[in-house]
Amino acid sequence: MRRHIFTVVLSVALMGILGLLPAHAAMPEVDTGSISRVSTENFFGITNNQRYDVSFRQASLREVIQFLSWVADINIIIPEGIEGVVNVSFRNIRIADALNAVIRANNLEYAVEGKVVRIGKDDQFKESGEDLKTETFRLRYAPAPDMLEKVQKLLSSRGSVVADARTNSLIIKELISNFDNIRRFIGDVDIRDAQVLIESKILEATRSFGQQLGIQWGASRGGDGSAFRFGGVESVGQADSQRNLNVDLPVANPTSGLMIGSLFKKTQLDIQILAAEQRGDIYVISDPSVVTSNGQAANIRSGATLLVQGSGTVNIGTSGGGGTSTGTSGLDEIKTGVELTVTPQITVDDYVKLNIEAITSTPDFRRSIQGVPIIVDNTATTTVLVKDGETTVIGGLSRYHDTLTRRRVPYLHKIPVLGNLFKSKDKETENTELMVFIRPTIIRVHGTDPAQMRIREVERLREDFYLEPIINPEKQDEARVKKAAAVTKRKGNKFVR
């Protein structure tokens, strides 16, 4: 028998030349003696058992596989994403063995499908060989269209999902092995939203009322630095160490814009507001309350709508068609008052993060144009972290009311010159402040309590690490009794601790 030995040194330039060879071009042969033919397993269905010396230096993985398949005269498919550099040197090796070694060295797999060899990564072959399953998930709380995009990120390349808004369901077609992850994700996300009661009080108060309440204007933080409240101030004052407030300013000298402050005692606030209302220090404009889901915006508006004559004109034709007349275009509406948009976000430590947008619109009749008052707008957008049941307050908007009082004695005040002795005129300007109190309260529903949420999270982590689940809070007393019994010792006929 004759032995054919080929030494192939592959480089980028050489592969460019080989790429131009015809599909059935003969390999150059060098006759150096005999060749031993070994009857062993033929990888890829290759029947060429000739042995070769093959060497590749800094060669592209794709080009090496293509070259070896060309020598072996087989059809091969290489998907996108298969990249690498090959540095090998084989002596006296079959083409099938060389091709198998290159594939295995790069952590690839292959499959022979008829006359075609398909090469790919291990997970690609697992997906292609595994059966698909279709299952319908009827959601209880989460909207199916919103869940569609989230579930799509969990699917394999062969999976698909369709959302049915009418039945609020997801129809998922996916690999059987991946359904456990999908079920766990849907179970964690498709839960009842926690509810938050947003209570608000909108009132007009005297400038001294804020001092009586002890409102802390500015930024406050928790003892561990994790909880923050923030609001605008005019200047920096003495910090209150007991409440961890970086700024402690009353409303004696507020800025012209809105400010955010915080109060801590719920009962004390209600009592002081009631007492101030009885004294006439404040006037409660409205106290609306609304319940909203966690993460959903709640809108509260309190105010009046002013109707003013429209500025435009319209042409009005006569019945005879002989002439026209002009008239006003009607009444325009101008909304005034306070509009709040509050979005609560419950944290796991019984705090509520409030995204607040407050807009106040106040008519200024002292600066009116043709009887139409100027509307003064103030806007504040902030994020406040408030503990469940505590109150945050928005202030800093001053209102001025001018009162003109005339006093006179009938008839005598008309006497020239001397009439001034029998009449008087007093002008009084009253300065009040518009204040908005916001108090979030978490509505405790089974399964949405922050403590229960923490327990479920720990249990899930323990399950992932195959740890023993923690004790259910409802069974703590029973567990405590069992633990006490386990540490008792028998002494005679008695059990003692």
Wavefront OBJ file of the C-alpha trace (Angstrom):
o trace
v 0.000 0.000 0.000
v 1.108 3.470 -0.669
v 1.260 6.157 1.998
v 0.323 9.704 1.112
v 1.654 12.379 3.463
v 0.465 15.983 3.112
v 1.729 18.888 5.175
v -0.684 21.805 5.126
v 0.411 25.118 6.641
v -2.731 27.297 6.741
v -2.705 31.050 6.876
v -5.129 33.744 5.869
v -3.404 34.202 2.525
v -3.370 30.440 1.806
v -7.060 30.127 2.628
v -7.767 32.877 0.134
v -6.059 30.799 -2.555
v -7.788 27.569 -1.516
v -11.145 29.336 -1.623
v -10.674 29.659 -5.382
v -10.185 25.928 -5.957
v -13.083 24.053 -7.566
v -15.249 21.822 -5.435
v -13.761 18.578 -6.827
v -10.188 19.729 -7.385
v -7.649 17.048 -6.529
v -5.309 17.577 -3.607
v -1.607 17.662 -4.550
v -0.001 14.335 -3.683
v 3.555 13.536 -2.719
v 4.491 9.886 -2.982
v 6.673 8.998 0.002
v 5.883 5.351 0.578
v 3.080 3.216 1.906
v 0.052 4.129 4.034
v -1.617 1.993 6.685
v -5.440 1.915 6.541
v -7.100 1.327 9.921
v -10.722 0.193 10.107
v -12.048 2.466 12.893
v -15.161 4.559 13.446
v -15.665 7.145 10.723
v -16.701 10.520 12.145
v -19.160 12.567 10.067
v -19.603 9.641 7.669
v -16.193 10.313 6.063
v -14.918 7.296 4.117
v -11.495 8.774 3.379
v -9.140 6.903 5.715
v -5.927 8.310 4.313
v -3.583 9.806 6.889
v -2.058 13.238 6.649
v 0.298 15.620 8.414
v -1.669 18.846 8.944
v -0.516 22.079 10.617
v -2.424 25.352 11.239
v -0.939 28.528 12.717
v -3.160 31.492 13.784
v -5.839 30.293 11.426
v -9.507 31.218 11.598
v -11.654 28.473 13.132
v -14.313 28.843 10.447
v -11.733 28.632 7.661
v -10.056 25.575 9.210
v -13.362 23.702 9.440
v -14.249 24.700 5.879
v -10.858 23.547 4.614
v -10.993 20.152 6.360
v -14.538 19.563 5.138
v -13.379 20.375 1.602
v -10.573 17.820 1.881
v -12.983 15.234 3.301
v -15.523 16.037 0.567
v -18.456 16.549 2.964
v -21.165 19.210 3.264
v -20.951 21.250 6.439
v -22.982 24.097 7.980
v -21.397 26.605 10.389
v -23.852 29.028 12.042
v -23.141 32.652 12.920
v -21.228 33.239 16.127
v -18.711 30.414 15.670
v -15.378 32.206 15.877
v -11.893 31.399 17.152
v -8.198 30.923 16.321
v -6.635 27.528 15.660
v -3.012 26.533 16.368
v -2.532 22.766 15.875
v -0.068 20.360 14.397
v -1.200 16.827 13.463
v 0.977 13.989 12.191
v -0.238 10.797 10.561
v -3.919 11.562 11.235
v -7.130 10.931 9.357
v -9.097 13.971 8.184
v -12.109 12.803 10.217
v -9.999 12.642 13.384
v -8.466 16.078 12.730
v -11.883 17.642 12.129
v -13.286 16.042 15.306
v -10.314 17.249 17.378
v -10.651 20.843 16.147
v -14.389 20.859 16.907
v -14.013 19.398 20.415
v -11.107 21.691 21.287
v -13.385 24.692 20.707
v -16.261 23.282 22.826
v -18.473 22.656 19.805
v -20.813 19.815 18.917
v -21.837 18.316 15.602
v -24.757 16.371 14.202
v -24.910 14.351 10.974
v -28.215 14.935 9.220
v -28.251 12.907 6.031
v -25.410 14.175 3.855
v -24.974 17.380 5.847
v -22.919 17.904 9.016
v -24.216 20.700 11.252
v -21.837 22.302 13.763
v -22.878 24.445 16.713
v -22.681 25.088 20.435
v -23.959 22.617 22.995
v -27.028 24.647 24.043
v -28.055 25.060 20.401
v -28.194 21.298 19.988
v -30.087 20.828 23.248
v -32.749 23.271 22.113
v -33.005 21.767 18.683
v -33.385 18.255 20.039
v -35.860 19.000 22.841
v -39.608 18.853 22.374
v -41.746 21.973 22.551
v -44.826 22.403 24.708
v -47.678 24.888 24.601
v -49.283 26.108 27.810
v -51.754 28.873 28.672
v -51.230 31.042 31.751
v -54.290 32.987 32.882
v -53.045 35.972 34.860
v -54.884 37.208 37.931
v -53.580 40.719 38.458
v -50.859 41.684 35.972
v -52.062 42.834 32.521
v -51.117 40.314 29.854
v -49.798 42.914 27.355
v -47.449 44.268 30.030
v -46.181 40.784 30.867
v -45.574 39.884 27.219
v -42.267 41.692 26.860
v -40.964 40.429 30.205
v -41.718 36.778 29.402
v -40.167 37.060 25.938
v -36.791 37.692 27.569
v -36.992 34.301 29.310
v -37.725 32.273 26.182
v -35.254 30.283 24.138
v -34.665 30.933 20.458
v -37.398 28.412 19.580
v -39.966 29.751 22.049
v -42.823 32.159 21.416
v -45.510 33.903 23.460
v -48.822 35.555 22.567
v -50.878 37.812 24.848
v -54.686 37.658 24.841
v -56.030 40.864 26.344
v -59.647 39.671 26.448
v -58.946 36.734 28.770
v -55.795 38.325 30.268
v -53.785 35.243 29.354
v -50.391 34.345 27.947
v -50.108 31.487 25.454
v -46.516 30.243 25.642
v -44.824 27.730 23.357
v -41.454 26.781 24.753
v -38.999 23.995 25.577
v -40.324 21.689 28.281
v -37.241 22.200 30.452
v -37.735 25.986 30.554
v -41.328 26.017 31.822
v -40.293 25.781 35.479
v -38.431 29.102 35.233
v -41.375 30.711 33.455
v -43.877 29.490 36.083
v -41.688 30.777 38.913
v -41.325 34.190 37.280
v -45.050 34.578 36.598
v -45.871 33.480 40.142
v -43.523 36.118 41.591
v -44.776 38.952 39.401
v -48.495 38.209 39.071
v -49.440 39.230 42.611
v -51.990 41.599 44.062
v -50.741 45.163 44.183
v -50.455 46.747 47.592
v -52.836 49.638 48.198
v -51.917 53.032 49.606
v -54.355 55.511 51.137
v -53.328 59.058 50.214
v -54.867 61.557 52.636
v -54.437 65.250 51.983
v -55.458 68.494 53.626
v -55.393 71.758 51.722
v -55.727 74.813 53.932
v -54.999 78.491 54.291
v -53.130 79.351 57.462
v -51.619 82.342 59.178
v -47.857 82.718 59.095
v -47.595 81.681 62.751
v -49.425 78.390 62.233
v -46.372 76.647 60.798
v -44.370 77.699 63.835
v -47.050 76.298 66.118
v -46.903 72.948 64.329
v -43.124 72.845 64.377
v -42.824 72.022 60.690
v -39.296 71.056 59.753
v -38.486 72.579 56.385
v -35.591 71.192 54.408
v -33.901 67.832 54.127
v -34.132 65.112 56.741
v -32.519 61.717 56.914
v -32.951 58.558 58.933
v -30.518 57.576 61.632
v -28.746 55.230 59.235
v -28.750 57.784 56.432
v -31.123 55.724 54.311
v -34.278 57.866 54.433
v -34.323 61.297 52.853
v -36.782 64.166 52.584
v -35.949 67.295 50.686
v -37.352 70.793 50.199
v -36.287 74.292 49.244
v -35.125 76.784 51.866
v -34.024 80.365 51.918
v -31.032 79.946 54.179
v -29.394 77.267 56.271
v -30.382 77.168 59.933
v -29.483 75.180 63.022
v -29.915 71.437 62.538
v -32.193 69.492 64.856
v -30.204 66.509 66.077
v -33.212 64.707 67.485
v -34.911 64.460 64.090
v -31.788 64.245 61.969
v -32.811 67.317 59.973
v -30.129 68.996 57.940
v -32.246 72.167 57.807
v -34.615 73.326 60.527
v -36.511 76.426 59.442
v -40.054 77.486 60.343
v -42.315 79.196 57.853
v -41.500 82.661 59.181
v -39.366 83.482 56.133
v -40.342 81.157 53.319
v -39.112 81.443 49.785
v -41.387 82.580 47.007
v -41.615 79.036 45.653
v -43.010 75.849 47.122
v -41.165 74.037 49.888
v -41.325 70.499 51.230
v -41.369 69.771 54.956
v -42.209 66.863 57.196
v -44.196 66.148 60.332
v -43.878 63.063 62.458
v -46.824 62.733 64.845
v -50.122 61.899 63.200
v -52.388 62.404 66.213
v -50.773 65.689 67.231
v -51.232 67.093 63.719
v -54.958 66.312 63.633
v -55.491 67.889 67.060
v -53.564 71.055 66.241
v -55.352 71.549 62.931
v -58.716 71.197 64.668
v -57.716 73.653 67.398
v -56.345 76.189 64.907
v -59.512 75.966 62.838
v -61.597 76.771 65.915
v -59.361 79.769 66.716
v -59.677 81.022 63.149
v -55.975 80.652 62.390
v -56.623 78.382 59.440
v -59.301 77.715 56.883
v -59.529 74.153 55.568
v -60.237 74.421 51.856
v -60.653 70.666 51.315
v -59.403 67.366 52.672
v -59.690 64.803 49.849
v -58.507 61.216 50.200
v -57.889 58.622 47.516
v -56.754 54.996 47.440
v -54.306 53.970 44.732
v -52.259 50.907 43.888
v -48.572 50.709 44.570
v -46.719 52.464 41.771
v -49.861 54.050 40.258
v -50.389 57.811 40.165
v -53.241 59.413 42.115
v -54.583 62.808 41.076
v -56.118 65.241 43.564
v -57.466 68.646 42.609
v -59.093 71.325 44.734
v -59.946 74.752 43.455
v -62.340 76.870 41.435
v -62.969 77.492 37.763
v -63.155 81.126 36.696
v -65.332 82.047 33.738
v -64.057 85.041 31.784
v -65.328 86.652 28.628
v -63.651 85.287 25.536
v -61.348 87.625 23.669
v -62.264 86.480 20.178
v -65.165 87.659 17.989
v -67.508 85.913 15.589
v -69.599 87.233 12.709
v -73.327 86.787 13.063
v -75.437 87.044 9.912
v -78.934 88.565 9.901
v -82.026 86.596 8.906
v -82.460 88.615 5.723
v -78.856 88.067 4.723
v -78.347 91.767 4.239
v -75.799 92.405 6.950
v -73.660 91.000 9.686
v -72.886 91.849 13.274
v -70.105 90.819 15.608
v -70.283 89.193 19.023
v -68.028 87.630 21.613
v -66.967 84.027 21.207
v -68.243 82.959 24.621
v -66.733 82.252 28.020
v -63.286 80.843 28.676
v -62.517 78.651 31.663
v -59.513 79.319 33.875
v -58.813 76.658 36.486
v -57.341 77.801 39.779
v -56.464 76.049 43.017
v -54.214 73.131 43.859
v -53.599 70.034 41.755
v -51.583 67.153 43.167
v -50.240 64.103 41.381
v -48.887 61.596 43.877
v -47.290 58.273 42.931
v -46.502 56.030 45.941
v -43.879 53.294 45.958
v -43.803 50.991 48.994
v -40.401 49.873 50.252
v -39.722 46.732 52.267
v -39.019 48.666 55.475
v -42.455 50.293 55.882
v -41.509 53.494 54.113
v -43.400 55.012 51.198
v -41.522 56.867 48.485
v -43.781 59.585 47.112
v -43.235 61.165 43.718
v -45.119 64.432 44.126
v -46.010 67.011 41.513
v -47.832 69.992 43.015
v -49.261 72.803 40.903
v -50.922 75.831 42.462
v -52.753 78.435 40.390
v -53.833 81.607 42.169
v -55.724 84.511 40.595
v -54.279 87.953 41.321
v -57.120 90.458 41.031
v -54.814 93.353 41.945
v -53.112 92.905 38.580
v -56.079 92.280 36.327
v -56.364 93.224 32.686
v -59.831 94.315 31.575
v -61.283 92.564 34.573
v -59.435 89.294 33.897
v -57.042 88.437 36.754
v -53.496 87.301 36.214
v -52.984 83.633 37.170
v -49.887 83.025 39.274
v -48.628 79.454 38.884
v -46.219 77.635 41.183
v -44.955 74.120 40.509
v -42.988 71.741 42.708
v -41.795 68.284 41.634
v -39.992 66.203 44.213
v -39.487 62.720 45.641
v -40.073 62.307 49.357
v -39.438 59.252 51.504
v -42.038 59.095 54.270
v -42.598 56.450 56.893
v -45.977 54.740 56.827
v -48.502 57.042 58.519
v -46.235 60.103 58.678
v -47.048 63.396 56.997
v -45.208 65.550 54.533
v -46.260 69.149 53.917
v -45.940 71.481 50.954
v -45.870 75.199 51.699
v -44.236 78.447 50.761
v -47.084 79.987 48.746
v -48.182 83.309 50.223
v -51.514 84.981 49.585
v -52.284 88.625 50.235
v -55.807 89.863 50.928
v -56.397 93.648 50.981
v -59.286 94.883 53.137
v -60.458 98.501 52.965
v -62.679 99.662 55.847
v -64.514 103.012 55.789
v -66.161 104.493 58.928
v -68.231 107.726 58.917
v -70.975 109.605 60.751
v -74.084 110.106 58.605
v -74.478 113.619 57.167
v -71.651 115.050 59.296
v -68.937 113.486 57.157
v -70.152 115.625 54.223
v -69.272 118.917 55.900
v -66.394 120.551 53.999
v -63.059 120.324 55.827
v -64.678 119.535 59.186
v -66.188 116.394 57.687
v -62.833 114.650 57.944
v -63.281 114.614 61.708
v -66.328 112.387 61.314
v -64.923 109.750 58.965
v -61.967 107.349 58.794
v -60.456 104.869 56.334
v -58.392 101.816 57.268
v -56.554 99.543 54.825
v -55.465 96.165 56.132
v -53.380 93.586 54.263
v -53.724 90.008 55.489
v -50.933 87.599 54.639
v -51.853 83.903 54.619
v -50.092 80.810 53.372
v -51.445 77.916 51.381
v -50.328 74.600 52.877
v -50.870 71.061 51.600
v -50.489 68.082 53.938
v -50.011 64.602 52.443
v -50.123 61.453 54.530
v -49.600 57.987 52.951
v -50.925 54.938 54.797
v -50.266 51.397 53.610
v -53.443 49.316 53.496
v -52.525 45.986 54.980
v -53.719 43.136 52.780
v -52.670 39.532 53.198
v -49.638 38.921 51.052
v -48.707 42.598 50.575
v -47.448 43.421 54.058
v -43.752 44.428 53.844
v -42.817 41.908 56.552
v -44.533 39.120 54.620
v -42.814 40.274 51.439
v -39.430 39.998 53.155
v -40.266 36.504 54.437
v -41.283 35.313 50.974
v -38.080 36.719 49.510
v -35.906 34.922 52.090
v -37.832 31.687 51.570
v -37.269 31.870 47.843
v -33.542 32.479 48.335
v -33.350 29.543 50.710
v -35.133 27.296 48.213
v -32.694 28.340 45.493
v -29.788 27.263 47.714
v -31.610 24.138 48.953
v -31.824 25.418 52.496
v -34.500 24.699 55.036
v -37.444 27.159 54.801
v -37.863 29.640 57.626
v -40.604 29.478 60.209
v -43.996 30.807 59.238
v -44.848 33.834 61.435
v -48.229 32.299 62.316
v -46.476 29.244 63.735
v -43.822 31.028 65.779
v -45.547 30.285 69.086
v -45.813 26.590 68.255
v -42.159 26.499 67.216
v -41.130 28.248 70.411
v -42.884 25.548 72.476
v -41.174 22.769 70.532
v -37.814 24.426 70.987
v -38.383 24.733 74.729
v -39.304 21.050 74.931
v -36.175 20.070 73.026
v -33.847 21.641 75.596
v -35.493 20.078 78.659
v -33.745 17.292 80.522
v -35.244 14.317 82.269
v -34.400 14.132 85.968
v -36.073 11.305 87.798
v -39.758 11.390 86.917
v -39.714 15.129 86.166
v -38.760 17.251 83.229
v -36.758 20.346 84.109
v -35.292 23.130 82.016
l 1 2 3 4 5 6 7 8 9 10 11 12 13 14 15 16 17 18 19 20 21 22 23 24 25 26 27 28 29 30 31 32 33 34 35 36 37 38 39 40 41 42 43 44 45 46 47 48 49 50 51 52 53 54 55 56 57 58 59 60 61 62 63 64 65 66 67 68 69 70 71 72 73 74 75 76 77 78 79 80 81 82 83 84 85 86 87 88 89 90 91 92 93 94 95 96 97 98 99 100 101 102 103 104 105 106 107 108 109 110 111 112 113 114 115 116 117 118 119 120 121 122 123 124 125 126 127 128 129 130 131 132 133 134 135 136 137 138 139 140 141 142 143 144 145 146 147 148 149 150 151 152 153 154 155 156 157 158 159 160 161 162 163 164 165 166 167 168 169 170 171 172 173 174 175 176 177 178 179 180 181 182 183 184 185 186 187 188 189 190 191 192 193 194 195 196 197 198 199 200 201 202 203 204 205 206 207 208 209 210 211 212 213 214 215 216 217 218 219 220 221 222 223 224 225 226 227 228 229 230 231 232 233 234 235 236 237 238 239 240 241 242 243 244 245 246 247 248 249 250 251 252 253 254 255 256 257 258 259 260 261 262 263 264 265 266 267 268 269 270 271 272 273 274 275 276 277 278 279 280 281 282 283 284 285 286 287 288 289 290 291 292 293 294 295 296 297 298 299 300 301 302 303 304 305 306 307 308 309 310 311 312 313 314 315 316 317 318 319 320 321 322 323 324 325 326 327 328 329 330 331 332 333 334 335 336 337 338 339 340 341 342 343 344 345 346 347 348 349 350 351 352 353 354 355 356 357 358 359 360 361 362 363 364 365 366 367 368 369 370 371 372 373 374 375 376 377 378 379 380 381 382 383 384 385 386 387 388 389 390 391 392 393 394 395 396 397 398 399 400 401 402 403 404 405 406 407 408 409 410 411 412 413 414 415 416 417 418 419 420 421 422 423 424 425 426 427 428 429 430 431 432 433 434 435 436 437 438 439 440 441 442 443 444 445 446 447 448 449 450 451 452 453 454 455 456 457 458 459 460 461 462 463 464 465 466 467 468 469 470 471 472 473 474 475 476 477 478 479 480 481 482 483 484 485 486 487 488 489 490 491 492 493 494 495 496 497
